[in-house]
Amino acid sequence: ITSGGVAYHDQPWHEECFVCAVCKTQLSRQRLISKDECPYCVDCFSKFHAKKCAACKKPIAALGGAKYISFEERQWHGECFSCTKCSVSLVGQEFLTRQDDILCHKCG
């Protein structure tokens, strides 16, 4: 590498060779997420590796310190964590579970 280049895990890369492990998009000038020593663009990481919200089924963003709720084996976006029956937000509130449902005390 005679000019430019990218350092990733203490290894030099040509800018054009430093690509997402899935879609092969160049990563030298965009945000990336590393998993198992492989670089991923944010979109591919979200599709293939990010936790999915139990309510909306969309990926929970990996960047920006996204707030999410985790309970047992499930995760929710903060805005999706609400009572299954009345839709009141349960963020910071006590809640009950019944099978896959999460419920406020009033509905539970």
C-alpha positions as CSV (number, residue, x, y, z in Angstrom):
1,I,0.0,0.0,0.0
2,T,1.8,3.1,-1.2
3,S,-0.8,5.8,-0.3
4,G,-4.1,6.0,1.5
5,G,-5.3,2.7,2.9
6,V,-7.3,1.6,5.9
7,A,-6.1,-0.1,9.1
8,Y,-8.5,-2.8,10.5
9,H,-7.5,-5.0,13.4
10,D,-3.9,-3.7,13.1
11,Q,-3.7,-4.9,9.5
12,P,-3.4,-2.6,6.4
13,W,-6.0,-2.8,3.6
14,H,-6.3,-1.0,0.3
15,E,-9.5,1.1,0.5
16,E,-11.0,-0.8,-2.4
17,C,-10.3,-4.1,-0.8
18,F,-11.9,-3.2,2.6
19,V,-15.5,-4.3,2.1
20,C,-18.5,-5.7,3.9
21,A,-18.3,-9.4,4.5
22,V,-21.8,-9.9,3.0
23,C,-22.6,-7.3,0.3
24,K,-19.0,-6.3,-0.6
25,T,-19.8,-2.5,-0.2
26,Q,-16.6,-0.5,0.4
27,L,-16.4,0.4,4.1
28,S,-13.5,2.8,4.1
29,R,-15.7,5.9,4.4
30,Q,-18.7,4.6,6.3
31,R,-19.7,3.2,9.6
32,L,-19.1,-0.5,10.2
33,I,-19.7,-3.1,12.8
34,S,-17.3,-5.9,13.5
35,K,-18.4,-9.4,14.4
36,D,-16.2,-12.5,14.6
37,E,-13.3,-10.5,13.2
38,C,-15.3,-9.6,10.0
39,P,-16.4,-6.1,9.0
40,Y,-20.1,-5.5,8.1
41,C,-21.9,-2.5,6.8
42,V,-24.7,-1.4,9.2
43,D,-27.4,-2.7,6.9
44,C,-26.0,-6.2,6.6
45,F,-25.2,-6.4,10.3
46,S,-28.8,-5.4,11.1
47,K,-30.2,-8.0,8.7
48,F,-28.1,-10.9,9.7
49,H,-26.8,-10.4,13.3
50,A,-28.8,-7.7,15.2
51,K,-31.3,-8.7,17.9
52,K,-34.9,-8.5,16.6
53,C,-37.7,-6.7,18.5
54,A,-40.2,-9.1,19.9
55,A,-43.1,-6.7,19.0
56,C,-42.3,-5.3,15.5
57,K,-39.7,-7.9,14.4
58,K,-37.4,-5.2,13.1
59,P,-33.7,-5.2,14.0
60,I,-32.6,-3.3,17.1
61,A,-30.1,-0.8,15.9
62,A,-26.5,-1.6,16.8
63,L,-25.2,1.9,16.6
64,G,-25.8,5.0,18.7
65,G,-26.4,3.3,22.0
66,A,-30.0,2.5,21.0
67,K,-32.2,2.0,24.0
68,Y,-33.9,-1.4,24.3
69,I,-35.5,-3.6,26.9
70,S,-34.4,-7.1,27.4
71,F,-36.4,-9.7,29.4
72,E,-35.5,-13.4,29.5
73,E,-34.7,-14.2,25.8
74,R,-36.6,-11.4,24.2
75,Q,-35.8,-7.8,23.4
76,W,-37.9,-4.8,22.4
77,H,-37.3,-1.3,21.1
78,G,-38.2,1.2,23.9
79,E,-41.1,2.5,21.8
80,C,-42.4,-1.1,21.2
81,F,-42.4,-2.2,24.9
82,S,-46.0,-1.8,25.7
83,C,-49.0,-3.8,27.1
84,T,-50.3,-6.3,24.6
85,K,-53.9,-5.5,25.5
86,C,-54.1,-1.7,26.1
87,S,-50.9,-0.5,24.5
88,V,-49.7,1.6,27.4
89,S,-45.9,2.0,27.5
90,L,-44.3,-0.3,30.0
91,V,-40.9,1.4,29.9
92,G,-39.8,1.8,33.5
93,Q,-43.0,0.2,34.8
94,E,-43.7,-3.2,36.5
95,F,-45.3,-5.7,34.1
96,L,-46.7,-9.2,34.0
97,T,-46.2,-11.9,31.5
98,R,-48.6,-14.5,30.2
99,Q,-47.2,-16.8,27.6
100,D,-45.8,-14.4,24.9
101,D,-47.8,-11.4,26.1
102,I,-46.5,-8.6,28.3
103,L,-49.2,-6.8,30.3
104,C,-49.6,-3.8,32.6
105,H,-50.9,-4.6,36.1
106,K,-54.4,-3.3,35.2
107,C,-54.7,-5.7,32.2
108,G,-52.9,-8.5,34.0
